[in-house]
Amino acid sequence: MPLAPAVEAFGCEWGGLFGRRSLRLARALRGGVQLADALDGIRGLTPNSGRVAARVGASVGNLVVKSS
């Protein structure tokens, strides 16, 4: 399953501030923003270690995200 729809469904299920942040992430991914960049722009969604992991995974080519 592509990441954007999964994140969107998660955001709708969760609700509240965390859900809204998740929906912002889904919109960014659908808009073509890379996961690491999108996570950097949405504070409070993931811990620093999650953002670093996404950045490293993308940099070394071990993280491929299909947005739609």
Biopython code that builds the backbone (N, CA, C, O; Angstrom):
import numpy as np
from Bio.PDB.StructureBuilder import StructureBuilder

atoms = [
    (1, "MET", "N", (0.848, -1.172, 0.000)),
    (1, "MET", "CA", (0.000, 0.000, 0.000)),
    (1, "MET", "C", (0.896, 1.239, 0.000)),
    (1, "MET", "O", (1.846, 1.316, 0.778)),
    (2, "PRO", "N", (0.602, 2.190, -0.854)),
    (2, "PRO", "CA", (1.367, 3.446, -0.850)),
    (2, "PRO", "C", (1.270, 4.143, 0.507)),
    (2, "PRO", "O", (0.275, 4.002, 1.219)),
    (3, "LEU", "N", (2.296, 4.880, 0.850)),
    (3, "LEU", "CA", (2.389, 5.478, 2.174)),
    (3, "LEU", "C", (1.345, 6.576, 2.423)),
    (3, "LEU", "O", (0.744, 6.610, 3.497)),
    (4, "ALA", "N", (1.120, 7.462, 1.463)),
    (4, "ALA", "CA", (0.207, 8.592, 1.687)),
    (4, "ALA", "C", (-1.196, 8.146, 2.101)),
    (4, "ALA", "O", (-1.719, 8.676, 3.081)),
    (5, "PRO", "N", (-1.830, 7.199, 1.406)),
    (5, "PRO", "CA", (-3.165, 6.768, 1.839)),
    (5, "PRO", "C", (-3.150, 6.102, 3.214)),
    (5, "PRO", "O", (-4.095, 6.251, 3.988)),
    (6, "ALA", "N", (-2.088, 5.374, 3.513)),
    (6, "ALA", "CA", (-1.990, 4.722, 4.820)),
    (6, "ALA", "C", (-1.873, 5.769, 5.930)),
    (6, "ALA", "O", (-2.521, 5.649, 6.970)),
    (7, "VAL", "N", (-1.053, 6.786, 5.708)),
    (7, "VAL", "CA", (-0.885, 7.848, 6.698)),
    (7, "VAL", "C", (-2.196, 8.618, 6.847)),
    (7, "VAL", "O", (-2.577, 8.991, 7.956)),
    (8, "GLU", "N", (-2.874, 8.851, 5.749)),
    (8, "GLU", "CA", (-4.155, 9.561, 5.795)),
    (8, "GLU", "C", (-5.190, 8.772, 6.603)),
    (8, "GLU", "O", (-5.897, 9.343, 7.433)),
    (9, "ALA", "N", (-5.275, 7.482, 6.364)),
    (9, "ALA", "CA", (-6.218, 6.644, 7.109)),
    (9, "ALA", "C", (-5.861, 6.643, 8.595)),
    (9, "ALA", "O", (-6.744, 6.710, 9.450)),
    (10, "PHE", "N", (-4.575, 6.569, 8.895)),
    (10, "PHE", "CA", (-4.118, 6.613, 10.274)),
    (10, "PHE", "C", (-4.529, 7.927, 10.936)),
    (10, "PHE", "O", (-5.021, 7.930, 12.064)),
    (11, "GLY", "N", (-4.328, 9.033, 10.237)),
    (11, "GLY", "CA", (-4.687, 10.347, 10.778)),
    (11, "GLY", "C", (-6.171, 10.474, 11.051)),
    (11, "GLY", "O", (-6.577, 11.061, 12.054)),
    (12, "CYS", "N", (-6.977, 9.928, 10.165)),
    (12, "CYS", "CA", (-8.431, 9.969, 10.362)),
    (12, "CYS", "C", (-8.845, 9.110, 11.554)),
    (12, "CYS", "O", (-9.739, 9.486, 12.312)),
    (13, "GLU", "N", (-8.208, 7.980, 11.715)),
    (13, "GLU", "CA", (-8.509, 7.094, 12.844)),
    (13, "GLU", "C", (-8.077, 7.716, 14.164)),
    (13, "GLU", "O", (-8.790, 7.618, 15.163)),
    (14, "TRP", "N", (-6.918, 8.351, 14.170)),
    (14, "TRP", "CA", (-6.351, 8.860, 15.416)),
    (14, "TRP", "C", (-7.091, 10.103, 15.909)),
    (14, "TRP", "O", (-7.482, 10.172, 17.075)),
    (15, "GLY", "N", (-7.283, 11.084, 15.023)),
    (15, "GLY", "CA", (-7.954, 12.319, 15.398)),
    (15, "GLY", "C", (-7.071, 13.229, 16.235)),
    (15, "GLY", "O", (-5.905, 12.922, 16.479)),
    (16, "GLY", "N", (-7.627, 14.341, 16.670)),
    (16, "GLY", "CA", (-6.895, 15.284, 17.510)),
    (16, "GLY", "C", (-5.707, 15.909, 16.809)),
    (16, "GLY", "O", (-5.596, 15.875, 15.583)),
    (17, "LEU", "N", (-4.820, 16.483, 17.612)),
    (17, "LEU", "CA", (-3.638, 17.160, 17.079)),
    (17, "LEU", "C", (-2.731, 16.199, 16.321)),
    (17, "LEU", "O", (-2.233, 16.530, 15.245)),
    (18, "PHE", "N", (-2.517, 15.019, 16.874)),
    (18, "PHE", "CA", (-1.658, 14.038, 16.210)),
    (18, "PHE", "C", (-2.270, 13.612, 14.874)),
    (18, "PHE", "O", (-1.553, 13.442, 13.888)),
    (19, "GLY", "N", (-3.576, 13.442, 14.843)),
    (19, "GLY", "CA", (-4.253, 13.089, 13.600)),
    (19, "GLY", "C", (-4.120, 14.184, 12.553)),
    (19, "GLY", "O", (-3.891, 13.899, 11.377)),
    (20, "ARG", "N", (-4.264, 15.440, 12.978)),
    (20, "ARG", "CA", (-4.112, 16.557, 12.033)),
    (20, "ARG", "C", (-2.681, 16.621, 11.492)),
    (20, "ARG", "O", (-2.469, 16.888, 10.309)),
    (21, "ARG", "N", (-1.720, 16.378, 12.356)),
    (21, "ARG", "CA", (-0.328, 16.357, 11.883)),
    (21, "ARG", "C", (-0.111, 15.214, 10.899)),
    (21, "ARG", "O", (0.605, 15.370, 9.910)),
    (22, "SER", "N", (-0.717, 14.087, 11.164)),
    (22, "SER", "CA", (-0.616, 12.949, 10.248)),
    (22, "SER", "C", (-1.242, 13.284, 8.890)),
    (22, "SER", "O", (-0.709, 12.916, 7.844)),
    (23, "LEU", "N", (-2.366, 13.976, 8.921)),
    (23, "LEU", "CA", (-3.016, 14.373, 7.662)),
    (23, "LEU", "C", (-2.151, 15.377, 6.901)),
    (23, "LEU", "O", (-2.107, 15.345, 5.671)),
    (24, "ARG", "N", (-1.467, 16.262, 7.616)),
    (24, "ARG", "CA", (-0.520, 17.178, 6.950)),
    (24, "ARG", "C", (0.591, 16.389, 6.270)),
    (24, "ARG", "O", (1.010, 16.723, 5.162)),
    (25, "LEU", "N", (1.068, 15.336, 6.941)),
    (25, "LEU", "CA", (2.105, 14.491, 6.342)),
    (25, "LEU", "C", (1.573, 13.820, 5.079)),
    (25, "LEU", "O", (2.262, 13.785, 4.059)),
    (26, "ALA", "N", (0.369, 13.296, 5.138)),
    (26, "ALA", "CA", (-0.225, 12.639, 3.969)),
    (26, "ALA", "C", (-0.345, 13.615, 2.802)),
    (26, "ALA", "O", (-0.037, 13.266, 1.662)),
    (27, "ARG", "N", (-0.794, 14.843, 3.088)),
    (27, "ARG", "CA", (-0.915, 15.851, 2.014)),
    (27, "ARG", "C", (0.452, 16.170, 1.417)),
    (27, "ARG", "O", (0.586, 16.299, 0.200)),
    (28, "ALA", "N", (1.456, 16.296, 2.263)),
    (28, "ALA", "CA", (2.800, 16.593, 1.771)),
    (28, "ALA", "C", (3.306, 15.461, 0.883)),
    (28, "ALA", "O", (3.877, 15.713, -0.178)),
    (29, "LEU", "N", (3.101, 14.221, 1.307)),
    (29, "LEU", "CA", (3.550, 13.076, 0.507)),
    (29, "LEU", "C", (2.817, 13.027, -0.830)),
    (29, "LEU", "O", (3.427, 12.759, -1.864)),
    (30, "ARG", "N", (1.508, 13.286, -0.811)),
    (30, "ARG", "CA", (0.746, 13.309, -2.069)),
    (30, "ARG", "C", (1.233, 14.426, -2.988)),
    (30, "ARG", "O", (1.155, 14.317, -4.212)),
    (31, "GLY", "N", (1.734, 15.496, -2.383)),
    (31, "GLY", "CA", (2.238, 16.628, -3.157)),
    (31, "GLY", "C", (3.657, 16.430, -3.672)),
    (31, "GLY", "O", (4.210, 17.316, -4.323)),
    (32, "GLY", "N", (4.250, 15.277, -3.385)),
    (32, "GLY", "CA", (5.567, 14.974, -3.928)),
    (32, "GLY", "C", (6.730, 15.272, -2.997)),
    (32, "GLY", "O", (7.887, 15.122, -3.389)),
    (33, "VAL", "N", (6.442, 15.692, -1.773)),
    (33, "VAL", "CA", (7.511, 15.963, -0.817)),
    (33, "VAL", "C", (8.067, 14.630, -0.329)),
    (33, "VAL", "O", (7.306, 13.716, -0.010)),
    (34, "GLN", "N", (9.384, 14.518, -0.270)),
    (34, "GLN", "CA", (10.022, 13.306, 0.224)),
    (34, "GLN", "C", (9.713, 13.134, 1.708)),
    (34, "GLN", "O", (9.534, 14.119, 2.424)),
    (35, "LEU", "N", (9.651, 11.894, 2.170)),
    (35, "LEU", "CA", (9.274, 11.606, 3.545)),
    (35, "LEU", "C", (10.145, 12.358, 4.548)),
    (35, "LEU", "O", (9.619, 12.985, 5.467)),
    (36, "ALA", "N", (11.451, 12.306, 4.388)),
    (36, "ALA", "CA", (12.348, 12.958, 5.348)),
    (36, "ALA", "C", (12.089, 14.465, 5.407)),
    (36, "ALA", "O", (12.078, 15.055, 6.487)),
    (37, "ASP", "N", (11.883, 15.078, 4.251)),
    (37, "ASP", "CA", (11.610, 16.524, 4.216)),
    (37, "ASP", "C", (10.259, 16.840, 4.853)),
    (37, "ASP", "O", (10.124, 17.823, 5.582)),
    (38, "ALA", "N", (9.271, 16.010, 4.578)),
    (38, "ALA", "CA", (7.943, 16.229, 5.147)),
    (38, "ALA", "C", (7.976, 16.090, 6.666)),
    (38, "ALA", "O", (7.369, 16.890, 7.378)),
    (39, "LEU", "N", (8.677, 15.085, 7.160)),
    (39, "LEU", "CA", (8.775, 14.900, 8.610)),
    (39, "LEU", "C", (9.505, 16.059, 9.266)),
    (39, "LEU", "O", (9.146, 16.473, 10.368)),
    (40, "ASP", "N", (10.525, 16.589, 8.601)),
    (40, "ASP", "CA", (11.242, 17.745, 9.146)),
    (40, "ASP", "C", (10.333, 18.960, 9.271)),
    (40, "ASP", "O", (10.528, 19.793, 10.155)),
    (41, "GLY", "N", (9.346, 19.066, 8.396)),
    (41, "GLY", "CA", (8.467, 20.222, 8.394)),
    (41, "GLY", "C", (7.269, 20.107, 9.320)),
    (41, "GLY", "O", (6.515, 21.067, 9.479)),
    (42, "ILE", "N", (7.084, 18.947, 9.930)),
    (42, "ILE", "CA", (5.922, 18.742, 10.809)),
    (42, "ILE", "C", (6.440, 18.312, 12.176)),
    (42, "ILE", "O", (6.567, 17.121, 12.461)),
    (43, "ARG", "N", (6.732, 19.282, 13.000)),
    (43, "ARG", "CA", (7.252, 19.002, 14.340)),
    (43, "ARG", "C", (6.183, 18.336, 15.205)),
    (43, "ARG", "O", (4.993, 18.627, 15.085)),
    (44, "GLY", "N", (6.623, 17.461, 16.055)),
    (44, "GLY", "CA", (5.720, 16.805, 16.983)),
    (44, "GLY", "C", (5.081, 15.541, 16.439)),
    (44, "GLY", "O", (4.329, 14.874, 17.150)),
    (45, "LEU", "N", (5.362, 15.207, 15.210)),
    (45, "LEU", "CA", (4.786, 13.993, 14.631)),
    (45, "LEU", "C", (5.655, 12.779, 14.938)),
    (45, "LEU", "O", (5.143, 11.705, 15.254)),
    (46, "THR", "N", (6.955, 12.951, 14.846)),
    (46, "THR", "CA", (7.891, 11.865, 15.135)),
    (46, "THR", "C", (9.001, 12.399, 16.032)),
    (46, "THR", "O", (9.282, 13.597, 16.034)),
    (47, "PRO", "N", (9.628, 11.511, 16.791)),
    (47, "PRO", "CA", (10.778, 11.963, 17.578)),
    (47, "PRO", "C", (11.955, 12.257, 16.646)),
    (47, "PRO", "O", (11.946, 11.863, 15.480)),
    (48, "ASN", "N", (12.953, 12.942, 17.164)),
    (48, "ASN", "CA", (14.140, 13.253, 16.359)),
    (48, "ASN", "C", (14.731, 12.002, 15.730)),
    (48, "ASN", "O", (15.164, 12.036, 14.578)),
    (49, "SER", "N", (14.755, 10.906, 16.462)),
    (49, "SER", "CA", (15.337, 9.670, 15.934)),
    (49, "SER", "C", (14.576, 9.166, 14.707)),
    (49, "SER", "O", (15.179, 8.583, 13.806)),
    (50, "GLY", "N", (13.278, 9.381, 14.662)),
    (50, "GLY", "CA", (12.489, 8.977, 13.501)),
    (50, "GLY", "C", (12.817, 9.804, 12.272)),
    (50, "GLY", "O", (12.912, 9.285, 11.160)),
    (51, "ARG", "N", (12.990, 11.110, 12.494)),
    (51, "ARG", "CA", (13.355, 11.980, 11.370)),
    (51, "ARG", "C", (14.755, 11.642, 10.862)),
    (51, "ARG", "O", (14.997, 11.626, 9.655)),
    (52, "VAL", "N", (15.673, 11.373, 11.789)),
    (52, "VAL", "CA", (17.038, 11.005, 11.386)),
    (52, "VAL", "C", (17.018, 9.687, 10.616)),
    (52, "VAL", "O", (17.696, 9.559, 9.596)),
    (53, "ALA", "N", (16.257, 8.716, 11.085)),
    (53, "ALA", "CA", (16.177, 7.425, 10.401)),
    (53, "ALA", "C", (15.630, 7.580, 8.988)),
    (53, "ALA", "O", (16.134, 6.952, 8.057)),
    (54, "ALA", "N", (14.607, 8.406, 8.821)),
    (54, "ALA", "CA", (14.052, 8.638, 7.481)),
    (54, "ALA", "C", (15.079, 9.306, 6.584)),
    (54, "ALA", "O", (15.203, 8.950, 5.412)),
    (55, "ARG", "N", (15.815, 10.269, 7.121)),
    (55, "ARG", "CA", (16.828, 10.982, 6.337)),
    (55, "ARG", "C", (17.963, 10.036, 5.927)),
    (55, "ARG", "O", (18.388, 10.042, 4.772)),
    (56, "VAL", "N", (18.448, 9.235, 6.859)),
    (56, "VAL", "CA", (19.541, 8.302, 6.559)),
    (56, "VAL", "C", (19.072, 7.247, 5.569)),
    (56, "VAL", "O", (19.784, 6.931, 4.615)),
    (57, "GLY", "N", (17.891, 6.705, 5.785)),
    (57, "GLY", "CA", (17.364, 5.697, 4.864)),
    (57, "GLY", "C", (17.234, 6.221, 3.444)),
    (57, "GLY", "O", (17.556, 5.518, 2.486)),
    (58, "ALA", "N", (16.768, 7.442, 3.307)),
    (58, "ALA", "CA", (16.646, 8.039, 1.980)),
    (58, "ALA", "C", (18.022, 8.310, 1.377)),
    (58, "ALA", "O", (18.229, 8.113, 0.180)),
    (59, "SER", "N", (18.958, 8.761, 2.205)),
    (59, "SER", "CA", (20.299, 9.108, 1.713)),
    (59, "SER", "C", (21.071, 7.895, 1.197)),
    (59, "SER", "O", (21.808, 7.992, 0.215)),
    (60, "VAL", "N", (20.898, 6.764, 1.857)),
    (60, "VAL", "CA", (21.648, 5.565, 1.440)),
    (60, "VAL", "C", (20.870, 4.713, 0.460)),
    (60, "VAL", "O", (21.362, 3.678, 0.010)),
    (61, "GLY", "N", (19.662, 5.132, 0.125)),
    (61, "GLY", "CA", (18.885, 4.426, -0.882)),
    (61, "GLY", "C", (18.111, 3.223, -0.344)),
    (61, "GLY", "O", (17.654, 2.387, -1.124)),
    (62, "ASN", "N", (17.960, 3.127, 0.958)),
    (62, "ASN", "CA", (17.230, 2.004, 1.537)),
    (62, "ASN", "C", (15.809, 2.372, 1.943)),
    (62, "ASN", "O", (15.126, 1.589, 2.602)),
    (63, "LEU", "N", (15.368, 3.550, 1.554)),
    (63, "LEU", "CA", (14.021, 3.986, 1.878)),
    (63, "LEU", "C", (13.400, 4.544, 0.611)),
    (63, "LEU", "O", (13.783, 5.610, 0.129)),
    (64, "VAL", "N", (12.442, 3.811, 0.083)),
    (64, "VAL", "CA", (11.739, 4.262, -1.109)),
    (64, "VAL", "C", (10.280, 4.435, -0.726)),
    (64, "VAL", "O", (9.646, 3.511, -0.217)),
    (65, "VAL", "N", (9.756, 5.616, -0.974)),
    (65, "VAL", "CA", (8.381, 5.915, -0.607)),
    (65, "VAL", "C", (7.592, 6.206, -1.865)),
    (65, "VAL", "O", (7.925, 7.111, -2.630)),
    (66, "LYS", "N", (6.556, 5.439, -2.067)),
    (66, "LYS", "CA", (5.641, 5.676, -3.172)),
    (66, "LYS", "C", (4.517, 6.534, -2.637)),
    (66, "LYS", "O", (3.817, 6.125, -1.711)),
    (67, "SER", "N", (4.327, 7.722, -3.202)),
    (67, "SER", "CA", (3.415, 8.695, -2.601)),
    (67, "SER", "C", (1.951, 8.503, -2.961)),
    (67, "SER", "O", (1.090, 8.990, -2.227)),
    (68, "SER", "N", (1.631, 7.839, -4.022)),
    (68, "SER", "CA", (0.202, 7.714, -4.344)),
    (68, "SER", "C", (-0.149, 6.325, -4.793)),
    (68, "SER", "O", (-1.309, 6.051, -5.101)),
]
sb = StructureBuilder()
sb.init_structure("model")
sb.init_model(0)
sb.init_chain("A")
sb.init_seg("    ")
for serial, (resi, resn, name, xyz) in enumerate(atoms, 1):
    if name == "N":
        sb.init_residue(resn, " ", resi, " ")
    sb.init_atom(name, np.array(xyz, "f"), 0.0, 1.0, " ", f" {name:<3s}", serial, name[0])
structure = sb.get_structure()
